[in-house]
Amino acid sequence: MFRMFTQFHNFFEVEYLPVISPLDDKETAVHFRKRASHAIATALNTVQTGHSYGDIMLHTRAQEAKQENPSSYMVEMAKVESLFHISSLEAVDFLDKFLAMNPDPSGRVQYRGFLSVFRLRACPLAQKIFAFIDVEKCGKITFKQFLYGSAHVMKQPGFCQACEIAFAECGGAVKGYIVEEELRDSIQSALPSWNEDDVHGLFMLLDEDNDEKIYKDDFLSCLRRNPLLIALFTPQPELKESCGNGVLEIV
């Protein structure tokens, strides 16, 4: 050790990161974060990413769920928040839903796991919904694809109105709630192959308080947490490419 430190050709170099201070009282935390991130990436000569504390929350939740590669569930939350105005807590809720689909060691979910969590039966419409997320067309989806697709649908300008209309057309406009028979009649045209057990599974998902009635708050809350299900109440949706993030848009 002494010999190593006394050799004249040994040297080391220390490079300090720049000190970033707020510009003034009017600068927002978001703007300051962007400046600091850019300055640090430039100093280190690395690519600037959109990771934030929300990614730590996702990583921690995946770690708690005993996932083999928790880092694969990090999605650059700063970018997600900017694109879709979705909070880190909402992203964690979507992760819980995704983890319930039993992802494989690589962090991907197959069609069967996707169907089980959404109480869907294999059918052409369910395949379209899965294909909407499976942008790589490999038969498996990642959490990032699931989050981007779900958030993209939920943040569409007409999403809330579509949920309101769906509830009304299921019979909710008359008495303020939906019973199972009304749900079956409403989705029959979109899902003609479904039997009573299939409809009952979806009904139980929508009936959050298990009182055998789907009230408006139950219905809207369920669709906000599972925005992809709006496709069940909009027969024959058109699919087109979205110009923003590579996912598809249901209109």
C-alpha positions as CSV (number, residue, x, y, z in Angstrom):
1,M,0.0,0.0,0.0
2,F,2.8,2.4,1.0
3,R,4.7,1.6,-2.3
4,M,1.6,2.3,-4.4
5,F,1.1,5.8,-2.8
6,T,4.7,6.8,-3.2
7,Q,5.0,6.0,-6.9
8,F,5.1,9.3,-8.8
9,H,3.0,8.2,-11.7
10,N,-0.1,7.5,-9.5
11,F,-2.7,10.2,-9.7
12,F,-6.5,10.6,-9.4
13,E,-8.9,13.3,-10.7
14,V,-11.8,14.7,-8.9
15,E,-14.6,16.4,-10.8
16,Y,-17.2,18.4,-8.9
17,L,-20.8,18.7,-10.0
18,P,-22.0,22.3,-10.5
19,V,-23.9,24.1,-7.8
20,I,-27.4,24.8,-8.9
21,S,-29.3,27.6,-7.1
22,P,-32.9,28.8,-7.6
23,L,-33.0,31.8,-10.0
24,D,-35.6,33.7,-7.9
25,D,-38.6,33.3,-5.7
26,K,-40.9,32.8,-8.8
27,E,-39.1,29.7,-10.1
28,T,-41.2,26.6,-9.6
29,A,-39.9,23.4,-8.2
30,V,-40.6,21.7,-11.6
31,H,-38.5,24.3,-13.5
32,F,-35.7,24.1,-10.9
33,R,-35.7,20.3,-11.2
34,K,-35.4,20.5,-15.0
35,R,-32.4,22.9,-14.8
36,A,-30.7,20.8,-12.2
37,S,-31.2,17.6,-14.1
38,H,-29.9,19.1,-17.3
39,A,-26.8,20.6,-15.6
40,I,-25.9,17.3,-13.9
41,A,-26.4,15.3,-17.1
42,T,-24.2,17.8,-19.0
43,A,-21.4,17.7,-16.3
44,L,-21.4,13.9,-16.3
45,N,-21.7,13.7,-20.1
46,T,-24.7,11.3,-19.8
47,V,-28.1,11.2,-21.3
48,Q,-30.7,13.2,-19.4
49,T,-33.6,11.0,-18.2
50,G,-37.0,11.7,-16.8
51,H,-36.6,9.7,-13.6
52,S,-38.0,11.2,-10.4
53,Y,-38.9,10.2,-6.8
54,G,-42.0,8.5,-8.3
55,D,-39.7,5.9,-9.8
56,I,-38.3,5.1,-6.4
57,M,-41.9,4.5,-5.2
58,L,-42.4,2.1,-8.1
59,H,-39.1,0.3,-7.5
60,T,-39.9,-0.1,-3.8
61,R,-43.3,-1.5,-4.5
62,A,-41.9,-4.0,-7.1
63,Q,-39.2,-4.9,-4.6
64,E,-41.9,-5.6,-1.9
65,A,-43.7,-7.8,-4.4
66,K,-40.5,-9.9,-4.7
67,Q,-40.0,-9.1,-8.4
68,E,-36.7,-10.3,-9.8
69,N,-35.8,-7.0,-11.5
70,P,-37.6,-4.1,-9.7
71,S,-35.8,-1.5,-11.9
72,S,-37.7,-2.8,-14.9
73,Y,-40.8,-1.1,-13.4
74,M,-39.3,2.3,-13.4
75,V,-40.9,4.4,-16.1
76,E,-39.3,7.9,-15.9
77,M,-42.2,9.4,-13.9
78,A,-41.2,13.0,-14.6
79,K,-41.9,12.3,-18.3
80,V,-45.1,10.4,-17.5
81,E,-46.4,13.3,-15.3
82,S,-45.6,15.8,-18.0
83,L,-47.3,13.8,-20.8
84,F,-50.4,12.6,-18.9
85,H,-50.6,14.6,-15.7
86,I,-50.8,11.4,-13.7
87,S,-49.5,11.4,-10.2
88,S,-47.0,9.0,-8.7
89,L,-49.7,7.5,-6.4
90,E,-51.9,6.8,-9.4
91,A,-48.9,5.1,-11.1
92,V,-48.4,2.9,-8.0
93,D,-52.1,1.9,-8.2
94,F,-51.6,0.9,-11.8
95,L,-48.5,-1.1,-10.8
96,D,-50.5,-3.0,-8.2
97,K,-53.0,-3.9,-10.9
98,F,-50.1,-5.0,-13.2
99,L,-48.5,-7.1,-10.5
100,A,-51.8,-8.9,-10.0
101,M,-51.4,-10.1,-13.6
102,N,-48.5,-12.3,-12.5
103,P,-45.6,-10.9,-14.6
104,D,-42.8,-13.3,-15.6
105,P,-39.2,-12.8,-14.4
106,S,-38.6,-10.3,-17.2
107,G,-41.5,-8.2,-15.9
108,R,-43.8,-8.9,-18.8
109,V,-47.5,-10.0,-18.6
110,Q,-49.1,-12.5,-21.0
111,Y,-52.6,-12.3,-22.4
112,R,-54.1,-14.8,-19.9
113,G,-52.9,-12.8,-16.9
114,F,-54.2,-9.6,-18.4
115,L,-57.7,-11.2,-18.9
116,S,-57.9,-12.6,-15.4
117,V,-57.4,-9.2,-13.6
118,F,-59.9,-7.4,-15.8
119,R,-62.5,-10.3,-15.5
120,L,-62.5,-10.6,-19.3
121,R,-63.1,-13.6,-21.4
122,A,-61.0,-14.3,-24.4
123,C,-62.8,-12.7,-27.3
124,P,-62.1,-10.4,-30.3
125,L,-62.7,-7.2,-28.3
126,A,-60.5,-8.4,-25.4
127,Q,-57.8,-9.2,-28.0
128,K,-58.1,-5.6,-29.4
129,I,-57.7,-4.1,-25.9
130,F,-54.6,-6.2,-25.3
131,A,-53.2,-5.4,-28.7
132,F,-53.7,-1.7,-27.9
133,I,-51.1,-2.1,-25.1
134,D,-48.9,-4.7,-26.9
135,V,-47.2,-2.2,-29.2
136,E,-44.3,-4.6,-29.9
137,K,-46.8,-7.3,-31.0
138,C,-44.9,-10.0,-29.0
139,G,-47.9,-11.3,-27.0
140,K,-46.6,-9.8,-23.8
141,I,-46.7,-6.3,-22.3
142,T,-44.5,-4.4,-19.9
143,F,-45.6,-2.2,-17.1
144,K,-44.5,0.9,-18.9
145,Q,-46.7,-0.1,-21.9
146,F,-49.6,-0.8,-19.6
147,L,-49.2,2.5,-17.7
148,Y,-48.8,4.6,-20.9
149,G,-51.8,3.0,-22.6
150,S,-54.1,3.3,-19.5
151,A,-53.0,6.9,-18.8
152,H,-53.4,7.8,-22.5
153,V,-57.0,6.6,-22.5
154,M,-57.9,8.1,-19.1
155,K,-56.5,11.6,-20.1
156,Q,-58.4,11.8,-23.4
157,P,-60.7,14.9,-23.4
158,G,-63.8,12.8,-23.9
159,F,-63.0,10.1,-21.4
160,C,-65.1,11.4,-18.5
161,Q,-68.0,12.1,-20.8
162,A,-67.8,8.6,-22.3
163,C,-68.0,7.1,-18.8
164,E,-71.0,9.2,-18.0
165,I,-72.7,8.2,-21.2
166,A,-71.9,4.5,-20.6
167,F,-73.5,4.6,-17.2
168,A,-76.6,6.3,-18.5
169,E,-76.9,3.8,-21.4
170,C,-76.6,0.9,-19.1
171,G,-79.8,2.0,-17.3
172,G,-78.2,4.3,-14.7
173,A,-79.9,7.4,-16.0
174,V,-83.4,6.2,-14.9
175,K,-82.9,5.1,-11.3
176,G,-79.3,6.0,-10.5
177,Y,-77.8,2.5,-10.4
178,I,-77.3,-0.6,-12.7
179,V,-78.3,-4.2,-12.0
180,E,-76.6,-7.2,-13.5
181,E,-79.3,-7.9,-16.1
182,E,-79.0,-4.3,-17.4
183,L,-75.2,-4.6,-17.6
184,R,-75.6,-7.9,-19.6
185,D,-78.1,-6.3,-22.0
186,S,-75.8,-3.3,-22.5
187,I,-72.6,-5.1,-23.4
188,Q,-74.3,-7.9,-25.3
189,S,-73.7,-6.3,-28.7
190,A,-70.0,-5.8,-28.0
191,L,-69.5,-9.1,-26.3
192,P,-72.0,-11.6,-27.9
193,S,-70.0,-14.7,-26.8
194,W,-70.1,-13.9,-23.1
195,N,-72.2,-16.1,-20.9
196,E,-73.8,-15.3,-17.5
197,D,-70.7,-16.2,-15.5
198,D,-68.6,-13.8,-17.7
199,V,-71.1,-11.0,-17.1
200,H,-71.2,-11.7,-13.4
201,G,-67.4,-11.4,-13.1
202,L,-67.4,-8.0,-14.7
203,F,-70.4,-7.0,-12.6
204,M,-68.5,-7.9,-9.4
205,L,-65.6,-5.8,-10.6
206,L,-67.8,-2.7,-11.1
207,D,-69.9,-3.3,-7.9
208,E,-67.2,-2.0,-5.5
209,D,-69.3,-2.3,-2.4
210,N,-70.9,-5.7,-3.2
211,D,-74.5,-4.6,-2.8
212,E,-75.6,-6.1,-6.1
213,K,-76.1,-2.7,-7.5
214,I,-73.6,-0.5,-9.5
215,Y,-74.1,3.1,-8.4
216,K,-72.7,5.9,-10.5
217,D,-69.8,6.5,-8.1
218,D,-68.9,2.8,-8.2
219,F,-69.0,2.8,-12.0
220,L,-67.0,6.0,-12.6
221,S,-64.4,5.0,-9.9
222,C,-63.9,1.6,-11.4
223,L,-63.4,3.0,-14.9
224,R,-60.9,5.7,-13.6
225,R,-58.9,2.9,-12.1
226,N,-59.4,0.6,-15.1
227,P,-59.7,3.0,-18.1
228,L,-59.2,0.3,-20.7
229,L,-62.6,-1.1,-19.8
230,I,-64.3,1.9,-21.4
231,A,-63.9,-0.1,-24.7
232,L,-66.5,-2.5,-23.5
233,F,-69.1,0.2,-23.5
234,T,-68.1,1.8,-26.9
235,P,-69.0,-0.9,-29.5
236,Q,-66.8,-1.2,-32.6
237,P,-64.1,1.4,-31.6
238,E,-61.8,2.7,-34.2
239,L,-58.1,2.3,-33.6
240,K,-55.6,4.7,-34.9
241,E,-51.9,5.5,-34.2
242,S,-51.2,8.2,-31.6
243,C,-48.5,10.7,-32.6
244,G,-47.2,11.2,-29.1
245,N,-45.8,8.1,-27.5
246,G,-46.3,5.2,-29.8
247,V,-49.4,3.8,-28.2
248,L,-52.7,3.5,-29.9
249,E,-55.7,5.7,-29.3
250,I,-59.3,4.4,-28.9
251,V,-61.7,7.0,-30.2
